[in-house]
Amino acid sequence: MPFLTDEIEHELTDEVKKWLEEEIKEQDERYAKIVAEMKALDPTRDQWYEEFFERLKKYGFNRDGDQRVKIPDDELPVKPDREHKVVY
């Protein structure tokens, strides 16, 4: 039988609340640092995508064994209009 709620009522001590606040703050700082590093990689990442697409157009990819299929320009994915997301 499924639970109607996924929360279990419990009391947190002041010590635990303080530890949680510190831990959340540290994780938010780490996340902000990771997001900044990922954003700094955007120009390099765009170059990686272009190089990968050039290889697909020029050499193709393995379909079966040594059979290769070249991908035409109109079948390549287009870059989305949003930023890359950092998920943790």
Secondary structure, 3 states (H helix, E strand, C coil): CCCCCCCCCCCCCHHHHHHHHHHHHHHHHHHHHHHHHHHHCHHHHHHHHHHHHHHHHHCCEEEECCEEECCCHHHCCCCCCCCCCCCC
